[in-house]
Amino acid sequence: MVWRFHHKIRSMPAGKILRIETLAPAVIHWSADDWNTVQDVTVHDVGLGIHIADLTTKALPEGKQVKFTFYWPKADRWEGVDFIVRVGPLR
């Protein structure tokens, strides 16, 4: 499943990897347990101004949610908003 700023999915089926696409270099700061533990993933440039990172969400069961935000290294700033994708039926 792919999440983009202009296509913010709200849910994804269990057993899938969540791919995040950005238009600039970023670090994705994310958690699958309500920020009790966090992981940071740096996007990589795939060309044409698109940067991607795959979050390791494949083993998450239905009912979990992935929370994430962005750190923009070139601007040295955080996004300041948390985004949520629920694991379960598509909405």
SEMIKOL-541696 format. One record per atom (N, C-alpha, C): residue number from 0; x, y, z; residue in three letters; atom name. Coordinates in pm, 1 decimal, m for minus. Layout:
REM SEMIKOL-541696
> n, east, north, up, res, atom
> NUM, X, Y, Z, Ala, CA .
...
//
This chain:
REM SEMIKOL-541696
> n, east, north, up, res, atom
> 0, 84.5, m116.6, 0.0, Met, N .
> 0, 0.0, 0.0, 0.0, Met, CA .
> 0, 89.3, 123.2, 0.0, Met, C .
> 1, 47.9, 224.5, m74.2, Val, N .
> 1, 130.2, 344.7, m88.6, Val, CA .
> 1, 58.2, 465.1, m28.0, Val, C .
> 2, 130.1, 538.2, 57.2, Trp, N .
> 2, 82.6, 661.8, 118.0, Trp, CA .
> 2, 161.3, 777.2, 57.4, Trp, C .
> 3, 89.5, 879.6, 13.8, Arg, N .
> 3, 151.0, 1002.8, m38.3, Arg, CA .
> 3, 77.2, 1120.7, 21.6, Arg, C .
> 4, 139.5, 1237.7, 21.9, Phe, N .
> 4, 72.0, 1355.3, 74.5, Phe, CA .
> 4, m55.8, 1387.1, m3.0, Phe, C .
> 5, m58.2, 1359.2, m131.8, His, N .
> 5, m179.8, 1385.8, m209.1, His, CA .
> 5, m269.2, 1261.5, m221.3, His, C .
> 6, m234.2, 1155.1, m150.3, His, N .
> 6, m315.8, 1032.6, m146.1, His, CA .
> 6, m289.1, 964.6, m12.0, His, C .
> 7, m347.6, 1021.8, 93.5, Lys, N .
> 7, m323.4, 974.1, 229.7, Lys, CA .
> 7, m419.3, 859.5, 260.4, Lys, C .
> 8, m370.0, 737.9, 240.8, Ile, N .
> 8, m456.2, 623.6, 272.6, Ile, CA .
> 8, m480.1, 620.9, 423.1, Ile, C .
> 9, m596.5, 574.0, 462.6, Arg, N .
> 9, m631.6, 567.8, 604.1, Arg, CA .
> 9, m627.2, 427.2, 659.0, Arg, C .
> 10, m625.4, 326.9, 570.0, Ser, N .
> 10, m620.3, 188.1, 615.5, Ser, CA .
> 10, m548.5, 102.9, 511.6, Ser, C .
> 11, m506.0, m13.3, 557.8, Met, N .
> 11, m437.0, m108.1, 470.8, Met, CA .
> 11, m465.4, m248.4, 520.2, Met, C .
> 12, m468.5, m346.0, 430.6, Pro, N .
> 12, m493.0, m484.0, 474.4, Pro, CA .
> 12, m375.1, m538.7, 554.8, Pro, C .
> 13, m403.6, m630.0, 644.5, Ala, N .
> 13, m297.4, m699.2, 717.6, Ala, CA .
> 13, m211.8, m776.4, 617.8, Ala, C .
> 14, m84.8, m790.9, 649.5, Gly, N .
> 14, 6.5, m866.5, 563.6, Gly, CA .
> 14, 71.8, m785.1, 454.5, Gly, C .
> 15, 50.0, m655.5, 452.7, Lys, N .
> 15, 106.9, m568.2, 349.4, Lys, CA .
> 15, 216.1, m479.6, 408.1, Lys, C .
> 16, 304.1, m435.2, 321.4, Ile, N .
> 16, 407.4, m337.9, 357.7, Ile, CA .
> 16, 353.3, m199.8, 324.4, Ile, C .
> 17, 373.4, m104.9, 415.1, Leu, N .
> 17, 332.8, 32.7, 390.9, Leu, CA .
> 17, 449.9, 107.7, 327.3, Leu, C .
> 18, 429.4, 155.1, 206.8, Arg, N .
> 18, 530.5, 233.9, 136.1, Arg, CA .
> 18, 493.0, 381.2, 146.9, Arg, C .
> 19, 589.6, 462.2, 187.5, Ile, N .
> 19, 570.2, 606.0, 197.3, Ile, CA .
> 19, 647.4, 671.9, 83.8, Ile, C .
> 20, 581.5, 761.1, 10.2, Glu, N .
> 20, 645.9, 836.2, m97.9, Glu, CA .
> 20, 645.1, 984.2, m62.4, Glu, C .
> 21, 760.1, 1048.0, m82.4, Thr, N .
> 21, 770.8, 1192.8, m61.7, Thr, CA .
> 21, 837.0, 1253.8, m184.7, Thr, C .
> 22, 829.4, 1385.6, m191.5, Leu, N .
> 22, 890.7, 1457.1, m303.8, Leu, CA .
> 22, 1023.7, 1521.5, m264.8, Leu, C .
> 23, 1069.5, 1493.0, m143.4, Ala, N .
> 23, 1196.8, 1547.0, m94.7, Ala, CA .
> 23, 1257.8, 1446.1, 1.6, Ala, C .
> 24, 1388.7, 1456.6, 25.4, Pro, N .
> 24, 1451.9, 1367.8, 122.9, Pro, CA .
> 24, 1387.1, 1383.9, 260.8, Pro, C .
> 25, 1367.2, 1271.7, 328.5, Ala, N .
> 25, 1302.1, 1275.5, 459.8, Ala, CA .
> 25, 1343.3, 1153.8, 541.6, Ala, C .
> 26, 1322.5, 1166.8, 670.7, Val, N .
> 26, 1332.2, 1053.8, 762.8, Val, CA .
> 26, 1190.9, 1031.2, 815.5, Val, C .
> 27, 1144.9, 907.8, 806.2, Ile, N .
> 27, 1013.0, 874.0, 857.1, Ile, CA .
> 27, 1030.8, 818.2, 997.2, Ile, C .
> 28, 969.8, 884.6, 1093.1, His, N .
> 28, 973.8, 847.0, 1234.4, His, CA .
> 28, 839.5, 780.2, 1262.1, His, C .
> 29, 841.6, 648.8, 1294.4, Trp, N .
> 29, 714.1, 577.8, 1301.0, Trp, CA .
> 29, 707.3, 477.1, 1414.5, Trp, C .
> 30, 582.6, 436.1, 1444.9, Ser, N .
> 30, 557.5, 340.8, 1552.4, Ser, CA .
> 30, 432.0, 259.6, 1521.0, Ser, C .
> 31, 431.3, 137.1, 1566.7, Ala, N .
> 31, 312.1, 52.5, 1554.1, Ala, CA .
> 31, 253.1, 20.9, 1690.9, Ala, C .
> 32, 303.5, 87.9, 1796.2, Asp, N .
> 32, 251.9, 63.0, 1931.4, Asp, CA .
> 32, 230.3, 194.1, 2008.0, Asp, C .
> 33, 170.7, 290.1, 1940.1, Asp, N .
> 33, 133.0, 418.6, 2000.6, Asp, CA .
> 33, 252.6, 493.0, 2060.3, Asp, C .
> 34, 364.1, 493.4, 1989.9, Trp, N .
> 34, 486.8, 565.4, 2024.5, Trp, CA .
> 34, 561.7, 506.0, 2143.4, Trp, C .
> 35, 525.9, 383.9, 2187.4, Asn, N .
> 35, 603.6, 321.2, 2294.3, Asn, CA .
> 35, 742.4, 283.1, 2244.4, Asn, C .
> 36, 750.9, 236.1, 2120.9, Thr, N .
> 36, 879.5, 214.4, 2054.6, Thr, CA .
> 36, 870.3, 282.9, 1918.7, Thr, C .
> 37, 984.4, 328.5, 1869.6, Val, N .
> 37, 985.1, 398.8, 1741.3, Val, CA .
> 37, 1096.4, 345.7, 1652.8, Val, C .
> 38, 1077.1, 366.2, 1524.9, Gln, N .
> 38, 1179.0, 333.6, 1425.9, Gln, CA .
> 38, 1193.6, 454.4, 1333.7, Gln, C .
> 39, 1313.6, 473.7, 1283.7, Asp, N .
> 39, 1340.4, 578.6, 1185.9, Asp, CA .
> 39, 1388.3, 513.3, 1057.0, Asp, C .
> 40, 1328.6, 554.9, 946.8, Val, N .
> 40, 1364.5, 502.2, 815.9, Val, CA .
> 40, 1389.9, 621.5, 724.2, Val, C .
> 41, 1503.4, 621.2, 657.1, Thr, N .
> 41, 1535.4, 726.5, 562.2, Thr, CA .
> 41, 1485.2, 687.1, 424.0, Thr, C .
> 42, 1415.4, 780.2, 359.7, Val, N .
> 42, 1368.0, 753.1, 223.8, Val, CA .
> 42, 1487.1, 752.1, 129.6, Val, C .
> 43, 1472.2, 682.4, 16.5, His, N .
> 43, 1577.4, 685.0, m84.2, His, CA .
> 43, 1518.1, 732.8, m216.3, His, C .
> 44, 1601.5, 801.2, m291.9, Asp, N .
> 44, 1561.3, 862.5, m418.2, Asp, CA .
> 44, 1551.7, 755.2, m525.6, Asp, C .
> 45, 1433.9, 744.5, m588.0, Val, N .
> 45, 1415.7, 647.3, m695.7, Val, CA .
> 45, 1414.1, 715.6, m832.0, Val, C .
> 46, 1442.6, 843.7, m834.0, Gly, N .
> 46, 1445.6, 919.5, m959.2, Gly, CA .
> 46, 1319.0, 1000.1, m979.7, Gly, C .
> 47, 1327.3, 1093.3, m1069.1, Leu, N .
> 47, 1213.7, 1179.5, m1103.8, Leu, CA .
> 47, 1157.7, 1254.9, m984.1, Leu, C .
> 48, 1242.3, 1281.0, m885.2, Gly, N .
> 48, 1199.5, 1357.9, m769.1, Gly, CA .
> 48, 1112.4, 1281.8, m670.6, Gly, C .
> 49, 1112.3, 1149.1, m677.2, Ile, N .
> 49, 1032.8, 1068.0, m585.7, Ile, CA .
> 49, 1126.4, 993.3, m490.6, Ile, C .
> 50, 1092.1, 998.6, m363.6, His, N .
> 50, 1169.0, 932.5, m259.0, His, CA .
> 50, 1075.0, 835.2, m189.0, His, C .
> 51, 1123.4, 714.4, m159.6, Ile, N .
> 51, 1037.1, 613.4, m97.6, Ile, CA .
> 51, 1105.9, 545.4, 19.7, Ile, C .
> 52, 1022.6, 489.8, 106.0, Ala, N .
> 52, 1069.1, 401.9, 213.1, Ala, CA .
> 52, 957.2, 302.5, 240.8, Ala, C .
> 53, 994.9, 179.0, 263.5, Asp, N .
> 53, 899.8, 74.8, 299.4, Asp, CA .
> 53, 909.3, 50.7, 449.6, Asp, C .
> 54, 795.5, 62.9, 517.8, Leu, N .
> 54, 791.6, 36.3, 660.6, Leu, CA .
> 54, 764.4, m113.0, 682.0, Leu, C .
> 55, 826.9, m169.5, 782.2, Thr, N .
> 55, 814.5, m313.8, 807.6, Thr, CA .
> 55, 683.5, m342.1, 881.3, Thr, C .
> 56, 574.8, m338.8, 806.5, Thr, N .
> 56, 441.5, m353.3, 864.3, Thr, CA .
> 56, 375.6, m486.2, 829.8, Thr, C .
> 57, 443.3, m570.4, 755.1, Lys, N .
> 57, 382.8, m693.1, 703.2, Lys, CA .
> 57, 328.7, m784.2, 813.1, Lys, C .
> 58, 393.0, m787.7, 929.4, Ala, N .
> 58, 351.4, m878.9, 1037.3, Ala, CA .
> 58, 246.5, m818.2, 1130.8, Ala, C .
> 59, 204.9, m694.5, 1107.0, Leu, N .
> 59, 107.6, m631.7, 1196.2, Leu, CA .
> 59, m31.0, m693.1, 1177.1, Leu, C .
> 60, m95.3, m730.7, 1285.8, Pro, N .
> 60, m229.9, m788.3, 1274.2, Pro, CA .
> 60, m336.3, m679.9, 1256.8, Pro, C .
> 61, m452.8, m723.0, 1214.3, Glu, N .
> 61, m566.3, m632.5, 1203.4, Glu, CA .
> 61, m593.0, m568.5, 1338.5, Glu, C .
> 62, m629.5, m442.7, 1335.7, Gly, N .
> 62, m657.6, m370.2, 1459.2, Gly, CA .
> 62, m543.4, m280.4, 1503.0, Gly, C .
> 63, m422.6, m307.0, 1456.4, Lys, N .
> 63, m308.7, m219.8, 1488.0, Lys, CA .
> 63, m317.2, m94.4, 1403.5, Lys, C .
> 64, m239.5, 5.5, 1440.1, Gln, N .
> 64, m229.0, 124.8, 1357.4, Gln, CA .
> 64, m83.9, 169.7, 1352.5, Gln, C .
> 65, m48.1, 223.8, 1240.1, Val, N .
> 65, 86.1, 277.2, 1218.9, Val, CA .
> 65, 76.1, 428.6, 1229.9, Val, C .
> 66, 153.9, 485.6, 1320.8, Lys, N .
> 66, 161.6, 631.1, 1334.2, Lys, CA .
> 66, 298.1, 674.0, 1282.6, Lys, C .
> 67, 301.0, 783.6, 1208.7, Phe, N .
> 67, 429.5, 831.5, 1157.7, Phe, CA .
> 67, 426.6, 982.1, 1135.9, Phe, C .
> 68, 544.9, 1037.8, 1133.5, Thr, N .
> 68, 564.8, 1177.6, 1100.7, Thr, CA .
> 68, 694.8, 1187.3, 1023.2, Thr, C .
> 69, 729.3, 1307.5, 982.5, Phe, N .
> 69, 845.7, 1325.8, 895.6, Phe, CA .
> 69, 943.5, 1426.3, 954.9, Phe, C .
> 70, 1071.5, 1397.6, 936.5, Tyr, N .
> 70, 1178.0, 1494.5, 961.4, Tyr, CA .
> 70, 1236.8, 1527.8, 825.7, Tyr, C .
> 71, 1244.0, 1656.0, 795.1, Trp, N .
> 71, 1295.1, 1704.7, 666.8, Trp, CA .
> 71, 1436.7, 1758.1, 688.1, Trp, C .
> 72, 1539.5, 1677.6, 656.3, Pro, N .
> 72, 1677.1, 1718.2, 688.3, Pro, CA .
> 72, 1723.9, 1844.4, 616.0, Pro, C .
> 73, 1684.7, 1865.7, 491.9, Lys, N .
> 73, 1730.1, 1986.0, 420.5, Lys, CA .
> 73, 1676.9, 2113.5, 484.6, Lys, C .
> 74, 1557.1, 2106.4, 539.0, Ala, N .
> 74, 1497.0, 2222.2, 606.3, Ala, CA .
> 74, 1523.4, 2220.4, 756.7, Ala, C .
> 75, 1579.6, 2109.8, 807.2, Asp, N .
> 75, 1605.6, 2090.5, 949.8, Asp, CA .
> 75, 1479.8, 2117.4, 1032.8, Asp, C .
> 76, 1370.2, 2048.1, 992.2, Arg, N .
> 76, 1245.4, 2066.6, 1066.6, Arg, CA .
> 76, 1161.5, 1939.7, 1065.3, Arg, C .
> 77, 1075.1, 1928.6, 1165.2, Trp, N .
> 77, 978.1, 1819.5, 1174.1, Trp, CA .
> 77, 848.9, 1862.4, 1106.7, Trp, C .
> 78, 773.1, 1766.9, 1059.0, Glu, N .
> 78, 643.9, 1796.4, 995.5, Glu, CA .
> 78, 546.6, 1858.2, 1095.3, Glu, C .
> 79, 550.0, 1810.6, 1220.9, Gly, N .
> 79, 462.2, 1866.9, 1323.3, Gly, CA .
> 79, 322.7, 1806.8, 1323.8, Gly, C .
> 80, 301.7, 1700.6, 1248.2, Val, N .
> 80, 172.7, 1632.4, 1240.2, Val, CA .
> 80, 198.5, 1482.4, 1241.0, Val, C .
> 81, 116.4, 1409.1, 1315.4, Asp, N .
> 81, 122.1, 1263.1, 1310.5, Asp, CA .
> 81, 16.6, 1213.3, 1212.3, Asp, C .
> 82, 53.9, 1116.2, 1130.4, Phe, N .
> 82, m37.4, 1053.4, 1035.7, Phe, CA .
> 82, m63.5, 911.4, 1083.3, Phe, C .
> 83, m183.6, 859.2, 1055.7, Ile, N .
> 83, m221.7, 725.7, 1102.8, Ile, CA .
> 83, m276.8, 643.8, 987.0, Ile, C .
> 84, m228.2, 518.6, 977.3, Val, N .
> 84, m284.3, 420.9, 884.2, Val, CA .
> 84, m322.9, 300.1, 967.1, Val, C .
> 85, m450.0, 264.6, 963.6, Arg, N .
> 85, m500.4, 149.5, 1040.1, Arg, CA .
> 85, m482.5, 21.3, 958.2, Arg, C .
> 86, m450.9, m87.0, 1029.0, Val, N .
> 86, m441.3, m217.6, 965.5, Val, CA .
> 86, m578.3, m283.9, 977.8, Val, C .
> 87, m639.0, m308.5, 865.0, Gly, N .
> 87, m773.1, m366.7, 864.0, Gly, CA .
> 87, m838.1, m344.9, 728.5, Gly, C .
> 88, m968.4, m358.7, 722.5, Pro, N .
> 88, m1037.7, m341.7, 593.9, Pro, CA .
> 88, m1013.5, m202.9, 534.4, Pro, C .
> 89, m1004.1, m196.5, 402.3, Leu, N .
> 89, m983.8, m69.3, 334.0, Leu, CA .
> 89, m1105.1, 18.7, 349.6, Leu, C .
> 90, m1079.2, 147.8, 369.9, Arg, N .
> 90, m1188.0, 246.4, 384.8, Arg, CA .
> 90, m1175.5, 352.5, 279.8, Arg, C .
//
